[in-house]
Amino acid sequence: MTRLDEAIGARGAAAIGSRSVPGAAIERHQHRVRELLGQAGNLLIRQVAVPGIRDTQCGFKLFDGERARAAFAASRLNGWGIDVEVLRHFHRAGWPVAEVPVRWSHQPGSKVGPLAYGRVLAELVRLRARSARPADLLAVALFALLSALLYSGRLFDPAHRYLTDSMQDQNQWEWFFAVTADNVAHLRDPLFTDLQNFPDGVNLMANTAMLGLSAPFAPLTLAFGPALSLSVCMAVGLAATAAAWYWLIVRRVTAHRGAAVVGAALAAFAPPMVSHANAHPNFVVLFMIPLIIDRALRLCAGDRVRRDGIALGLMAAYQVFLGEEPLLLAALGMALFAAAYGAVRPDVARAAWRPLLTGLVIGGAVCLPLVAYPLYWQFAGAQSYGSVPHGDNAGNSPLALLSFAERSLLAGDARRADALSLNPTEQNAFYGWPLFLVAFAITVRMWKNALVKALAVTAVCAAALSLGPKVRLPMTDTVYPGPWALLAHAPLFESVIEGRVAMVCAPALGMLLALALARLSDTPRIGALYGGLLAVSLALLPLVPAPLKAVDRAPVPAFVADGGWKPYLRDGEALVPVPLPDPGAAEALHWQTAAGLGFKLPGGYFNGPWGPDRVGIYGAVPRQTSSMLRDVRYTGRAPQIGAAWRRQAREDFAYWHAGVLVLAPQPNDDRLRRVVTELVGRDGTWTGGVWVWDLHEGRHEGR
């Protein structure tokens, strides 16, 4: 008691006994399980309630009288969490709390049962919920509403609605969620499957299976189907990403809540993000990125390097299973920001580099063991591949950065956006010229602010890199080398679609706007306030997106949906759609998920290897029969079917372990039916809304 009293006299408002500070001694430990539960609970308490206090549960606490009366009067908890609530009151009031080392010895007969840990957890939830500011809750509700409006065309009936601008990606992503749930349910390898591209299979780690969410979502997927699971993941994930950017901006950029809402909305709902919201949850669900950025900034402070390094490593490992390319782009953006800020504030750089480097080493030591085997499998396992070439036209045109996106509610121009992008899911720029003018004005007006300089440089450098290795000047034939040429052939970067680097601009521009709006709110000049707000509004209004386009989904043929395929397949055989599924037509993946993954498919939509160099391609390695059937589907022209084509078809059917061929109604289906009839040697059977050729019949016909 004397030592606690001395600590209050020397350092302030409260003193607590601690088993976690230098000088403390534990003479007799608790049972190992109880001790681990206590440590886990203490870690949780520090993270969500009283950061900086190492041990809140020791039991020895001495408070200054007046402050104690105020804290206990404000308390609302009646259980084990009351001491945490009181300490949180001290923390939020800025009253210093001293931790005093104690000698502690466990005594048998503790009255704290296992259920007490659950009650403490419930009280922590109540404590955090009560301490949330109304403005913060309103911000999260607003982000949830914006996400729901964006996905309103699919959100309320995901099993029967399809986002048309996703092309075939919605089919692919639902398949990823379905196969991951199936692997989890049957305790199979989550990194590989042969359900598509049979018999070679698919390296799921080398594809965007997003195991960090598809695995935890497995119960939802198994109960309600992959369409609902994917829809919830994307809608909730987008709102959570906006909330995470809001939290980071409030914590690190400006405490002005209104300004932070605007900045976070731009970071999460910028035109590139809306474009990817059609089809790419790995570029939509980015809530870990702001947390990683914050943890890296904590390392720079050098206060708790080991703890923050461990946390950073765990966060990075989890992000690997959410999306490796977004993590790489985030690291690139952070490197640009660090270089710019270090150049502007060399004094800060000199103080921060050592703890930052130490923390990064610790983070790497934590992260690498967790991801080592999955990454080994990704790059060296079955069906792994090297880089995925995207050509020289994957960068952004300078005009794309200044134009408006197709989904702009007020200024969208589908033809112009299509001409300036790879496809509707890769409109990676389209910030609009008004926003760049406003950002330029903010930078000039607030140039003395080091953070403004660093954010502006980050946005400019990211935009420049997104132009690609070759930059064509608009309306000319003049081509110059682009800055991306420095990274184009570097490991990992060689597979990046360089236009996506412009996505780094979204949070940088959002933070610039937040800083400017916070400064405007403090100006005493009404004219400057309204003029600034008008300029920001005019820059942002053309970026407000319309809801994503959705249509009624084509029904699955009854032959598949009702199990009519089952009598046609023996063990180890595959159902072969005509033509085979590929990245341009992957509806068969939807058939497969609708059938509960009951049959295997050759072909498909995935990334896999091709050739002796194992170059990454989209879809299966084409075989002559699959290529010919695809050409008939798209052109309506068929070759003369003779003995050579029938022999090739038999070889390909055998390679695919084909048990049945299935032709659904589609363009040029009459021509496809005639071709398959000539290949097999007999006409198919119309059943369950499709033409079916049972390959077990007449095995020797046509030879």
N, C-alpha and C positions, 0 to 999 in steps of 0.2 A: 504493500500500500504506500509506503514511503517513497518508493521509486516512481510509482505512478504520480504521486503528488508532486514530486520534483520535476517530472516530465511536463506536467501541466504548467507549473511555474515557469519553466524554461521555454516552452514551445507553444503554449496556447490553450485551446478550448477543451481538449479531451486527451486522455491517455488510455491505451488498451494493452493488455497483455498479449504477447505474440509468440508463437512457436516457430515463426518463419523468418526471424531477423537474426543477424549475427549476435552471438552471445546466448541464444536460447538453447536449452538442453532438454531432450526427451529421454527420461530415464527408463520408462517402461511403456512400450508401445501398445496400442490397441490391436485387436485382431486385424490381420492384413486386409481382409475384405472391408471391414468397417473403416480402416484407415484410408483405403483407396476411395471409398465412397465419400469420405470427408474431404479428401483432396480434390476430387472431382467437383463436389459441391462448392468448395471454397473458390476453385477456379471459375465456376459459373457465376458465383456472387461477385467476384472481382470484375468479370467482364460486363455484367449487366447492371450492377448496382453501385459498387464503390471501387472504381479503378484506383490503383495505387496503394490500397490497404491489403497487406499480404495475408492477414489472419483475422477474420471477423468473429470467429466462433470459439475463441479460447475461454471466454467467460469473465475475465478480469477487465473491468472497464470503470474509469473514473471520469466524470464530466464536470465542467464548470456549471455552477448552479443555474444561473439565468439562462444560459444557452440550453442546458438540459431540459428546463421547464418548457422552453419554446419547442424543442424537438419532440418531446413526449406529448405535448399538447397537440401537435400536428400529426401524431401517429394514428393510424387506423387499423393496424394489424394487432391481433391478440395472441398469435402463436409464436413459433420458434423464430419467425422472421422479424420480430420487432426490433432486435438489436441491429439488424441490417438496415431496417427502415430509419432508425435513429441516426446511424452512421451516415446513411445517404443524405439525410437532412443536413448534417454537418458538412458533408462534401459539397452539396449544392450551394450552401450558404458561404462557402469559402473559409470555414473555420478549421484551423489546422488540427489534425489528429496525430498524436505521437504513438508509435508502436514501441513497447518496452519488452525486452527479452525476458522470458520466464523459464523456470525449471518446472517441467511438467511430467507427471507420472500417472499413467492410466490406473484406475481403480475398478475392479470387477463390480458387476451389479448395476451397470448403466441402465437408466430408465428410458433411454432414447432407442426406440425400436426401429426396424427397417421402414415402417410406414411413415415415420417422421420425415424421412428424406423426401418422400412424395409431397407431404404437406408443405415443407419448406419450398419445394419447387413451385407449387401452386401459389404460395404467398409471393414468391419472386415475380411470377407472371402478373399477379394483381398489383404489385408495387410498380412494375414497369408500365403497366397499362394506365395506372392512375397518374403517373408522373409525365405521361406524354402530353405535349402541348396541343391545344385545339388546332393551332395552325398546322402542326405536323400531321395530325389525323386528317385534316381537311386536304392537305397535299396528297397523302396516300389515296384518299377517296377519289380525288380528281384524277390521279394517274390510272386508277382502276377503271374509272368511267371512260377515260380516253381510250384505253385498251379495249374495253368492251365495245365501244362505238366502232373502232377500227375493225374489229373482228365480228361485227354484228351480223354479217351475212352468213357466217358459219357457226357462230358460238352457240346458238340455241338449238341447233339440230345438226351436230357435226357428222353423224353417221350418214346423213343423206344430202349433205352440201359439200361442194368442192370449190376451192379457190382457183379460178381459171388461170390467173397469172402465175400460179405455182407450176404450171405446165405438168410435168409428171412427178414433181417433188413431193406433193402431198401423199401420193401413193407410196413413194419410197420411204418417207419418214414414218408413216403409219406402220409400214412393214418393219422398220427398225424397232419401233416400240413393241410391236407384236412379237417379234422373234426374241427380243431381249426378255420380255415377260415369260415367254415359253422356256427359254434357257434357265431363267431363275426358278420357275416352278418345277422344272425337272432336274435341277442341279447339274445342268450341262455347262460346257465351256462357253462363257459369254463373249469370247473373242473370235469365235469362228462358227460358221454354219454352212450346210450344203443345201438349205431349203431353196435358194435360188442359185443360178449358175451351176446346177447339178450336172455332172458329178464333181466338178472341181471345187466348188464352194466359194465362199466370200470371207475375206479377212475383215471382221467387223471392227477391229481396232484401227485398221487402215482406212475405214470409212467413218462417216459421221454418225455413228450409232448413239452418241451422246449418253454413254453409260451412267454418267453422273446424275441423270434424271430418268432415263428410260428404265434403269434398274429399280430405283426407289418408287417409281410410278407403276411397277409391275402389278401390285394388287389392284390398283385402279384399272389398269389395262385388262387384266384377267376378268375382272368383274363386269366392266362396262364396254370393253372394246378399245382398240387403239385409236379410233377416230376421236372419241371423247378425251382420251388421255392426252393425245397430242394437242387438241384444242385447248384444254385446260392449261397444259404446260406452256403454250405460246402466249395465251392471254394473260395468265397470272405472271409468267416470267417477264413479259414486257413491262407490266406495271411494277413488278419488283425491281427491275433494272432502273426505271425512272426514280423509284423511291431510294434506291442505293445512291444514285447520282445526287439526288436532293440532300441526302444525309452527308455525303462527302462535301458538297458545296457549302452547306451550313457549317460544317466542322472546320473546313480548311480555307474557304474563299471569302464568304460573307455570312454573317448571322441574320441578314435580312431575309425573312421567310418568303416574302413575295418574289424577291429577286431570285432566290434559290429555286422556286417553283418554275419560273420561266427558263432558267438555265438548265435545270434537269429535264424539263419537257423537250427542249431542243436536243439535249444529249441523247435522249431515248427515242424520240419520235421524229428525228430529222429525216429528210427524204431517203437517204440510204438505208436507214433502219426500217422505214416503212416498206421499201422495196424488198428487203430481205424478210420482212414479216409475212410475205406471201408464202415462203417456202423453207426458210432456213432458221430453225430455232436456235442453232448454235451461234447465230449472229444476232439473235433477238434476246435470248436469255443471258444477259451479261451482268447480272447482279454481283458476281464475284469480282469484276474488274475494279469498281470503286473501292471495294474492301482491300484488294491487293495494293492499290495505289496508296490508300491511307496507311497500310502497314509499312510500306516502303518509306513513307514520310516519317513515321514513328522511328524507324531505324536511324534516320538522319539526325533525330534529336539526341540519340545515344543514351536514353535513360534506362531502357530495359532491353538491351540488344539481344540477349539470348532468348528471352521470351518472345520478342517480336520476330526474331529470325525463325524460330520454330513455327510460330503462327503463319508467317509468310510462306514457309515451305509447305505446310498443310494446305493452305489456300491455293497455292500454285498447283499442287498435286490434284486437288479436286477440280480445278479449272481445266487441267489436261483432259479429264473425263467429261467436261462440258463442251470444250472446243479448243483444239490446239492452235488453230489459225488465229482466232480472236486473241488468245494469250500472246502469240508472237507479235501481232499488230499492237497490242497494248504495251508490250515490252519496247517495241520500236518507238511508240509515242512517248513513253516515259523516258527513254534515252534521249530523244530530241528535247524534251522539256528540261531534263537534268543538265544537258549541255548548254542550253540557252540560259537557264537560271544561274548555272555556275559561272558563265561568262559575265553575266550582269552583276552577280553577287559573289565574287571570289572569296570573300571572307566567310560566307556561309558554306561554300564548297570546301574550303580548307577545314572547317570544323566538322563537316558532315561525312567526308569521304571515308574516314577510317571506320566509324561505327556502321556506316552503310555497307562497306565492303565486308566487314566481319559478319554482319547480319545476313548478307547474301550468301556467304559461304555456309553459314549455319542453315539457312533455308534450303540451299542446294543439298546439303547433307541429309536433311529431313525428307526432301521431296524425291530425290533420285531413287532411294530404295523402294519407295512406294510405287513409282511408275516404271522402274527398270524393266521388269518382265513384260508388262503391256507394251512398252515402246520397243523392246526387243522383238516381240511378236509382230508388231506393226511393220517393222522394217526388215525382219528376217524370217518371219513365220510363213506358214502356208498362204499362198496367194498374196504375198507382199509384193510391193513394186517400188520403183525408184520415184523420180519426179513425174509430175503430170504436166506435160507441155500445154500452154494455152495460146501460143502464137504471139505475134507482136501487136495485136490489136486489142489486148485485154486492158490497156491503160485507158484513162479518161481523156477525152478531148478537152482542151481549155474551155471550149464552149459549153461542155457538160457541167463544169463547175459553176457557170454563170446562168444556166438555164433552169427551167422549172420541171419538176418531175411529172410523170404521167398521172400520178394519183393526187396531184395538187387540186384541192377543191375549187380554187378560184382561177388558177392559171395553168392547169394541166394541158399538155399537148402530146397526145399519144404518139403521133407520127414523128415529131421532133425528138421526143425522149427515146423512141425506138431507134432512130437513126444515130443517136449518140451513146448507145449502150449495147451490151452484148445481148441482153434479153430483159424482160420485165423484172426478174429477180436480181439483176445485177446493175441497177441504176444507182451506182455508188457515189455519185456527186450530187448535182442538181440542187445546190444550196440557194441559187438565185442571186442575181447581181445586186438586189437591194441589201441583202444580208452582208455581202462582202463590202459594200459601201459603208454600211453602219459599223461593221467590225473595223474597217480602216479608220473611220472617224473616232471610234472609241480608242483605238491604239494611239492615234496622234494626240488626242485630248488627254489621255492618261499615261503618256509615255514615261513619265517619271516613276511610275509604279513598276517595280521589278517583276511582279507577277504578270502584269499586263504584257510586258515585253516578252517574257518566256512563253506565255500562251499564244501570242501573236506569231512568234517565230515557229512554234510547234505547228500551228495551223498552216502557215505558209509552206513549211518544209514538207508536211504530210501531203498537201495539195500538189506540190511539185513532184514528189515521188510517185504519186498516183497517176501521173501522166505517162508512165511507162518508160521502157528503154529507148524508145524513139518517139519524138514529139513532132507531129505534123501541124504546122501553122494553119489555122482555119482559113479556108477559101484560097489556099495556095497549094502548090506541090512541094513546098520546101519542108524538109525533114531535118531535125537536129537530134543529136544524142540527148536522151533524157537522163535525169539523175538516177532513175531506177536501174540503169545499166550497171551501176556500181554494185548492186545487190542481186541482179537478175540470176546469176549463176552460183550464188552462195548457197551452201547447204540450208535446207528448210525454205529459204526465200524463193528458190527456184520453182516451187509448186504454188506459190501465192499468186492469186489473181491481183495484179498490182493496182488495178482500179480501186480495190477495197481499202487501200491505205487511206483514201480520202475519208473513210469513216472516222479516222482519228480526229478529223476536224470538228466533228459534232460536239464532243465534250469540251474541246478547247474553245470553240465559239460560244457554247453555252455558258462557260465560266466567264468569258469576256462580257457577255450580256449581263450576267448576274452582278459582276463588279460595277458595270456602268449604271444599272438600275439602282443598286444600293447607293451609289454616289448621287444619282439624281434625287433619290428620296430625301437626301440631306440638304439639297440646295434651297436657299431661301428665295430664289428667283422663280416666280410662278411661270414666267415665259419659258425659261430654260427647262423647267420640269415638264410642261406640256409639250414643248417642242421635242424633247428627248423621247418622251413616251410615244409621241406620234411617229417618230422615225423608227423606233423599235417595232411598233405595231405594223407599220407598212412593210418592214422587212420580214416579219414573221407571218403575216396573213397569207401570202402566197404559198407558204410551206405547210399550212394546215391541210392534212390529208383527208380525202374522201374515204369512206369505208371500202375495204378491199372487195373486189368483185367476186361474187360467188354465184353458183348455179346449182340446180338440182343435179344430184349425182346419178350417173347411169346405173341402172340396177344390175346386180350380179346375175348372170344367167341361172335359171333354175337348175340346170344340170350340175352347176357348181354349188349353188347355195343350198340345194336340197339333198346333196350327197349322191347325186346320180353318177358321179365319177367313180365311186368306190368299187363297183364290180369290175371295172376295167383295169385296175392297177393291182399288180402283185408286189410283194416286198422288193424294195430296191428299184422300183420303176418310177418314172416321172410322167406327169401330164405335160404334153407339149402343145401350147397354144400356137395357132397359125395366124400371122407369123409369130416368131418367138418374141417375148418381151425385150425391150431395149430402152435406152434413155429417152427415146422419142415416143414410145408407146408402152407404158408400164402398167396398164390396167390389170394385167394378169396378177400383179402383186396384190391388188385389192381382192381379186378372186381368192387368192391363197389365204389372206387374212380372214376373209369372210367364211372360208371353209375350216377355220381353226388350225391353219398350217398343216392340214392333213395330207397334203401331197407336195412333191418336190417339182421344181421348175428348172429347165435349162434356160440359159439366157438370163436377162434381168437388167436391173438398173443399179449400178454400184461402181466402185473403182477397183480395178484389178490389173494384173500384169499382162503385157503383150510382148512377144518376141524374146530372143535370147538375152537382150539387155533389160528385160522386165520393165519396160517403159509403162507408166501408168496410163490407162485409158478408161473411158466411161463405157461400162457394159462388158459383155462377154467377148472373148476372142471370136470373131465371126467364122463360121463354117460356110461352105459353099451353099448348102441347102438353106440355111437361115438367111444368108445374104440375098439369095434369089427370091425367097418368099417375101422378104421385106421390100425388094424392088417391085414385085408384082403389086403389093399393097399400095405403094405410093405412086406408081406409074401406070398401072393397069396393063403393062406389057409383060408377056410371059415368053420364055424361050421355048424352043421345040423340045419336048420331053422325049428323050430316047433312052437307049440302054445305059448310056454313060450317066445321065442324070438319075435314073433309077438306082444304079449301082452306088452313086454318091449318096443318095438319100438313105439307102440301107446302111451305109457306113455311118452316116450322121445319126440316124435313129438309134443304131447300136451304141454309139458313143454317148448319146443322151440317156440311154436306158429307157427309151420311149415305150410306154405301154398303151397310150391313146393319144391321138391327135384331135384337137378341138378347134373348130372354126366358128367364131361368133360373128353376128352381123356387123359389117363394117364396110367402108368404101372398097370397091373392087372385090367383094366377097365371092361373086359368081366366078370371076377369073381365078381367084385363089382356090375355089372348090374344084374347078376343072384341073388345075395344076396338081393338087394333092391327089385327086382321083387317078390321074395318070401316073403319079409317082408310086402310089400304093397298089394300083392295079384293080381297084374297085371303088364304087361310089360310097360315100359316107352315109350315115343314118342321122336323120333329123330327130333330135330328142332333147327335151329340156331347153329349147330355145337356141340350140347350137347344132352344127354338123359334127359328127363324131366318127372317127375311123379307129376301130379296135385293131391294134397291130398284132393281137394274138391270133386273129383269124387269117387264114391263107398266108402263112409265113413264107411260103415258097412261090406265091403268085408274082408274076412279073419278072422272074429271074431268067 
